[in-house]
């Protein structure tokens, strides 16, 4: 018995609000199978699907699903079935599902299949429970069979980012994996040991040590070290300079006239002149 999808309150995002933007280069292009008239149009639909689901600017030969492409070209399946096959493929599992937590997998999959980000943490938790109970295939089926997908894309349109505003596309912003997966792979490569233990215990090979410590480290450190100084020679040079230094004579000669100060009237509450007595 599977757990039903938990309830969550949708938040107001760009795709839930009517837009009044002037069409520009950021306006999403709608790829429809019903509008395809030749093989070139089918190729454009296939490329758009790979770009949206696999987040690829260039289609890699190893990631192409030839069987699904053949069925789409022969109109044996529609665009929604083609998207469903890409989501259930081994490529999506190995490059997206296996290297991310359930929460991040939910966020990435919603962006690629429904064209929007997760509303809040409650939605991520709700869909992560679906992944835990039904697996990746059940999660993909739940998204593609949902009313939101049917209302926005139906059976004929390749999913796209709805109402993109000022931000970059989802497939350019989100990397395939997060920092914790990279750190985990590093620990697996070192066998659970740190870089320091791998360097000092002697278990690591020379190639592994060179990956940790650059080969030109000693040369770089040698350029930083300053030249040695002979302090005795420096001290003798300073003493000789002080000994030969001549201090200029700034004393005043005797015949220099002294400046005189003349009494000046000052506007005060009372009249005061220097040198006169006041009562």
SULSUL-V213313 format. One record per residue. SS is DSSP state (~ for helix, > for strand, _ for the rest). OMEGA is omega in degrees with one decimal (999 if undefined). D_CENTER is the distance of its C-alpha to the mean C-alpha in Angstrom with 1 decimal. Layout:
ss->SS omega->OMEGA d_center->D_CENTER
ss->SS omega->OMEGA d_center->D_CENTER
//
This chain:
ss->_ omega->-178.1 d_center->40.0
ss->_ omega->179.3 d_center->36.4
ss->_ omega->178.9 d_center->34.9
ss->_ omega->-179.2 d_center->34.6
ss->_ omega->179.9 d_center->31.3
ss->_ omega->179.4 d_center->30.8
ss->_ omega->176.9 d_center->31.0
ss->_ omega->-177.2 d_center->28.1
ss->_ omega->177.9 d_center->28.2
ss->_ omega->175.9 d_center->26.0
ss->_ omega->-178.7 d_center->24.3
ss->_ omega->174.7 d_center->24.5
ss->_ omega->-175.6 d_center->21.6
ss->~ omega->-175.3 d_center->21.8
ss->~ omega->179.7 d_center->23.3
ss->~ omega->-178.1 d_center->26.0
ss->_ omega->177.8 d_center->27.3
ss->_ omega->-177.3 d_center->29.4
ss->_ omega->178.2 d_center->27.9
ss->_ omega->-177.9 d_center->29.8
ss->_ omega->173.2 d_center->27.5
ss->_ omega->-179.4 d_center->29.0
ss->_ omega->179.3 d_center->28.0
ss->_ omega->-177.4 d_center->25.7
ss->_ omega->178.9 d_center->23.4
ss->_ omega->178.9 d_center->20.8
ss->_ omega->-177.3 d_center->23.6
ss->_ omega->178.4 d_center->23.1
ss->_ omega->-179.9 d_center->25.8
ss->_ omega->178.2 d_center->27.9
ss->_ omega->-177.3 d_center->29.1
ss->> omega->176.7 d_center->32.4
ss->_ omega->-178.9 d_center->34.6
ss->_ omega->180.0 d_center->37.7
ss->_ omega->-178.9 d_center->37.1
ss->_ omega->-178.4 d_center->36.8
ss->_ omega->-179.7 d_center->40.0
ss->_ omega->-178.2 d_center->39.5
ss->~ omega->179.0 d_center->37.4
ss->~ omega->177.6 d_center->35.1
ss->~ omega->177.3 d_center->34.0
ss->~ omega->177.1 d_center->33.6
ss->~ omega->178.5 d_center->31.4
ss->~ omega->178.1 d_center->29.2
ss->~ omega->179.8 d_center->29.0
ss->~ omega->178.6 d_center->28.2
ss->~ omega->179.1 d_center->25.4
ss->~ omega->178.8 d_center->23.9
ss->~ omega->176.9 d_center->24.2
ss->~ omega->-178.6 d_center->22.5
ss->~ omega->-178.1 d_center->19.6
ss->~ omega->-172.9 d_center->19.2
ss->~ omega->-179.1 d_center->19.8
ss->_ omega->-179.9 d_center->18.7
ss->_ omega->-178.5 d_center->15.8
ss->_ omega->172.4 d_center->17.6
ss->_ omega->175.7 d_center->18.2
ss->_ omega->-178.6 d_center->21.2
ss->_ omega->176.4 d_center->23.4
ss->_ omega->-177.8 d_center->23.9
ss->~ omega->-178.2 d_center->27.6
ss->~ omega->-178.2 d_center->27.0
ss->~ omega->-177.8 d_center->25.0
ss->_ omega->178.7 d_center->27.5
ss->_ omega->-172.8 d_center->29.8
ss->~ omega->-178.0 d_center->33.1
ss->~ omega->178.7 d_center->35.2
ss->~ omega->178.8 d_center->33.1
ss->~ omega->-179.5 d_center->33.1
ss->~ omega->178.8 d_center->36.9
ss->~ omega->179.4 d_center->37.5
ss->~ omega->179.3 d_center->35.5
ss->~ omega->179.9 d_center->37.4
ss->_ omega->-179.6 d_center->40.6
ss->_ omega->175.4 d_center->39.7
ss->_ omega->176.0 d_center->40.3
ss->_ omega->176.7 d_center->37.2
ss->_ omega->-176.6 d_center->35.3
ss->~ omega->180.0 d_center->31.6
ss->~ omega->176.3 d_center->30.9
ss->~ omega->177.6 d_center->32.5
ss->~ omega->176.9 d_center->30.5
ss->~ omega->178.3 d_center->27.2
ss->~ omega->178.6 d_center->28.6
ss->~ omega->176.9 d_center->29.4
ss->~ omega->179.3 d_center->26.0
ss->~ omega->179.6 d_center->24.6
ss->_ omega->-177.0 d_center->27.3
ss->_ omega->178.2 d_center->27.0
ss->~ omega->178.9 d_center->26.4
ss->~ omega->179.9 d_center->23.5
ss->~ omega->179.5 d_center->21.6
ss->~ omega->-175.6 d_center->22.8
ss->~ omega->-174.9 d_center->21.8
ss->~ omega->-178.4 d_center->18.4
ss->~ omega->-171.4 d_center->17.2
ss->~ omega->-173.9 d_center->19.7
ss->_ omega->-173.9 d_center->20.7
ss->_ omega->179.0 d_center->17.3
ss->_ omega->173.7 d_center->16.0
ss->_ omega->-178.8 d_center->17.8
ss->~ omega->-179.3 d_center->19.9
ss->~ omega->179.8 d_center->17.9
ss->~ omega->175.9 d_center->14.7
ss->~ omega->177.4 d_center->17.1
ss->~ omega->-178.1 d_center->18.6
ss->~ omega->-179.8 d_center->15.6
ss->~ omega->-176.5 d_center->14.6
ss->~ omega->176.8 d_center->18.3
ss->~ omega->179.9 d_center->19.1
ss->~ omega->-175.6 d_center->16.6
ss->~ omega->-176.0 d_center->18.1
ss->~ omega->179.9 d_center->21.7
ss->~ omega->176.9 d_center->22.3
ss->_ omega->179.3 d_center->19.9
ss->_ omega->176.2 d_center->18.6
ss->_ omega->176.8 d_center->16.4
ss->_ omega->-178.6 d_center->18.3
ss->_ omega->-176.9 d_center->20.6
ss->_ omega->-179.8 d_center->20.3
ss->~ omega->179.4 d_center->20.5
ss->~ omega->178.3 d_center->24.1
ss->~ omega->176.8 d_center->23.2
ss->~ omega->178.7 d_center->20.8
ss->~ omega->-178.6 d_center->23.7
ss->~ omega->-179.1 d_center->26.2
ss->~ omega->177.2 d_center->24.6
ss->~ omega->174.5 d_center->23.8
ss->~ omega->176.1 d_center->27.5
ss->~ omega->177.6 d_center->28.3
ss->~ omega->-178.5 d_center->26.2
ss->~ omega->-176.8 d_center->28.1
ss->~ omega->-175.5 d_center->31.5
ss->~ omega->-179.1 d_center->31.3
ss->~ omega->-178.4 d_center->28.7
ss->~ omega->-178.6 d_center->26.2
ss->~ omega->177.3 d_center->28.9
ss->~ omega->177.2 d_center->30.2
ss->~ omega->178.5 d_center->26.9
ss->~ omega->178.7 d_center->26.6
ss->~ omega->-179.4 d_center->30.2
ss->~ omega->179.2 d_center->29.7
ss->~ omega->-175.7 d_center->27.0
ss->~ omega->177.6 d_center->28.9
ss->_ omega->-178.0 d_center->32.2
ss->_ omega->178.3 d_center->30.9
ss->~ omega->-179.5 d_center->32.4
ss->~ omega->178.5 d_center->29.1
ss->~ omega->-178.1 d_center->28.4
ss->~ omega->-178.2 d_center->32.1
ss->~ omega->-174.8 d_center->32.2
ss->~ omega->-174.6 d_center->29.1
ss->_ omega->179.6 d_center->29.3
ss->_ omega->-179.5 d_center->32.6
ss->_ omega->-165.3 d_center->33.8
ss->_ omega->-170.7 d_center->33.4
ss->> omega->174.0 d_center->29.9
ss->_ omega->179.6 d_center->26.6
ss->_ omega->178.8 d_center->23.9
ss->_ omega->179.2 d_center->21.5
ss->_ omega->-177.0 d_center->19.0
ss->_ omega->175.3 d_center->21.5
ss->_ omega->174.6 d_center->21.5
ss->_ omega->-176.7 d_center->18.2
ss->_ omega->172.4 d_center->18.1
ss->_ omega->-180.0 d_center->16.1
ss->_ omega->177.1 d_center->12.7
ss->_ omega->178.6 d_center->11.5
ss->_ omega->-178.8 d_center->13.0
ss->~ omega->-175.3 d_center->12.0
ss->~ omega->175.7 d_center->12.4
ss->~ omega->-177.5 d_center->9.9
ss->~ omega->-172.5 d_center->7.0
ss->_ omega->171.1 d_center->7.8
ss->_ omega->-177.1 d_center->8.1
ss->_ omega->-177.4 d_center->11.7
ss->_ omega->-177.6 d_center->11.5
ss->_ omega->-176.5 d_center->10.0
ss->~ omega->-176.0 d_center->10.6
ss->~ omega->177.9 d_center->14.1
ss->~ omega->176.5 d_center->15.1
ss->~ omega->178.3 d_center->14.4
ss->~ omega->178.9 d_center->16.3
ss->~ omega->177.7 d_center->19.0
ss->~ omega->177.8 d_center->19.5
ss->~ omega->178.4 d_center->20.0
ss->~ omega->176.7 d_center->22.5
ss->~ omega->179.0 d_center->24.3
ss->~ omega->179.9 d_center->24.6
ss->_ omega->178.8 d_center->26.1
ss->_ omega->-179.7 d_center->28.3
ss->_ omega->-179.4 d_center->27.1
ss->_ omega->176.9 d_center->27.8
ss->_ omega->177.3 d_center->25.7
ss->~ omega->-178.5 d_center->25.4
ss->~ omega->179.6 d_center->28.3
ss->~ omega->177.9 d_center->30.6
ss->~ omega->-179.5 d_center->29.8
ss->~ omega->-171.9 d_center->30.9
ss->~ omega->-176.1 d_center->34.0
ss->_ omega->179.0 d_center->35.5
ss->_ omega->179.8 d_center->36.2
ss->_ omega->-177.3 d_center->34.9
ss->_ omega->177.8 d_center->32.1
ss->_ omega->179.5 d_center->33.2
ss->~ omega->179.3 d_center->33.0
ss->~ omega->178.6 d_center->30.2
ss->~ omega->179.5 d_center->28.1
ss->~ omega->179.8 d_center->29.0
ss->~ omega->176.5 d_center->28.1
ss->~ omega->-179.8 d_center->24.6
ss->~ omega->-177.8 d_center->24.3
ss->_ omega->179.9 d_center->26.4
ss->_ omega->-179.0 d_center->26.2
ss->_ omega->-178.6 d_center->29.6
ss->_ omega->-178.2 d_center->29.8
ss->~ omega->-177.9 d_center->29.2
ss->~ omega->177.9 d_center->32.9
ss->~ omega->178.0 d_center->33.3
ss->~ omega->178.6 d_center->30.3
ss->~ omega->179.1 d_center->31.9
ss->~ omega->178.2 d_center->35.3
ss->~ omega->-179.4 d_center->34.2
ss->~ omega->-176.4 d_center->33.0
ss->_ omega->178.5 d_center->36.4
ss->_ omega->178.8 d_center->38.9
ss->_ omega->179.0 d_center->42.5
ss->_ omega->180.0 d_center->45.2
ss->_ omega->177.3 d_center->47.5
ss->_ omega->-174.2 d_center->51.3
ss->~ omega->177.9 d_center->51.8
ss->~ omega->-179.7 d_center->55.6
ss->~ omega->179.2 d_center->55.6
ss->~ omega->179.6 d_center->53.3
ss->~ omega->178.6 d_center->55.5
ss->~ omega->179.2 d_center->58.7
ss->~ omega->179.7 d_center->57.2
ss->~ omega->179.9 d_center->56.3
ss->~ omega->179.4 d_center->59.8
ss->~ omega->177.7 d_center->61.5
ss->~ omega->178.5 d_center->59.6
ss->~ omega->-178.0 d_center->60.7
ss->~ omega->-177.8 d_center->64.2
ss->~ omega->-176.7 d_center->64.7
ss->_ omega->178.1 d_center->62.9
ss->_ omega->179.4 d_center->65.3
ss->_ omega->-179.2 d_center->64.7
ss->_ omega->-179.8 d_center->65.9
ss->_ omega->179.9 d_center->68.9
ss->_ omega->-179.2 d_center->67.8
ss->_ omega->-177.2 d_center->71.1
ss->_ omega->178.6 d_center->73.2
ss->_ omega->-175.6 d_center->76.7
ss->_ omega->-176.1 d_center->79.7
ss->_ omega->-178.9 d_center->80.9
ss->_ omega->-178.7 d_center->77.6
ss->_ omega->179.5 d_center->78.5
ss->_ omega->177.5 d_center->76.8
ss->_ omega->179.9 d_center->75.1
ss->_ omega->179.6 d_center->77.1
ss->_ omega->-179.9 d_center->75.8
ss->_ omega->177.4 d_center->77.8
ss->_ omega->-179.3 d_center->78.2
ss->_ omega->178.7 d_center->76.0
ss->_ omega->-178.6 d_center->76.4
ss->> omega->-180.0 d_center->73.5
ss->_ omega->179.4 d_center->73.0
ss->_ omega->175.2 d_center->72.9
ss->_ omega->174.5 d_center->74.5
ss->_ omega->-179.5 d_center->77.5
ss->_ omega->-178.1 d_center->78.5
ss->> omega->175.8 d_center->77.9
ss->_ omega->179.3 d_center->79.0
ss->_ omega->177.9 d_center->78.3
ss->_ omega->178.5 d_center->81.5
ss->_ omega->-179.9 d_center->83.3
ss->_ omega->177.2 d_center->84.0
ss->_ omega->178.0 d_center->82.9
ss->_ omega->999 d_center->84.6
//
